[in-house]
Amino acid sequence: MINFIKNLEDVFDDLDIKSVTSDTRFRDNDEWSSLHALAMISMIEINYSVHLNAEELEKVDTVKELFQLIESKK
């Protein structure tokens, strides 16, 4: 999970990873946009070899839920 949170830092320019926990709602970040969603999908595919579509990403709210989704698709 720690490495996953570090990878999220690459998606969000102003993300302070010290403040991110598994319960953090990533869409609550002021930067969140459709471009960030695409960047997150790309980061997941590159780093975890898992393809997510926008509909799957919309169904999760927290960092933990996203991580669990990725793990379930491996």
N, C-alpha and C positions, 0 to 999 in steps of 0.2 A: 504494500500500500504506500509506503514511503516513497519508493521510486515512481509510482504512478503520480503521486502528488507533485513530485519534482518535474515530471513530464508535463503536467498541467501548466506549470510556470512558463513553458515555452509557448503555450497558446495565449495566455493573458500577459500582456506587457507589464501591468502594474500589480500583479498578484504577489502578495506577501505570503510565501509558503508557510511561514511560521504561524500564520493565522488560519490556515486551512486544516480541517480535520475530516474524518470520514463522514461526518454529519453536515459538512458545509454544502449548501445549495449553490451549485456553480452558476446557475442562471441568475442568482441574486447579485452577482458581480456587476458593477456598473458598466463594465465594458461589454457584457454579453450581447451578441448580435448573431445574425445568421452567418456572418463570416467566421465568427468564432466557432460556431457549430461545425462548419466545414473544416476548419483548421483542426478541431478536436477529432473529427472522424478521420482525417488524414493522419494525425499523430498516432491514433490508436492502430490504424492499419500498418503504419511504418514500424512502430515499436512493439506491437503485440501480434502482428499478422492476423488481425481480426477485422473483418469488414462489418461496419454498422451502417445502417441507413438512417435517414432523418427521422423516420417514424419510431425507430427503436430508441434513438437518442431523446426524443420527446417524452418517452414513457418513464424516464428516470429523472430524479430530482437532485439526489445527493451524490457526492463523490463515491461513497460506499456503494450505492446502487449501480452507478456506472461501472465501477470496478467489478462488481459481482456479475454484471451483464457480460463484460469482456471475458471474465473467467469461465462463464457458462458456455461461451462460444468457441473456446479453444479446443 
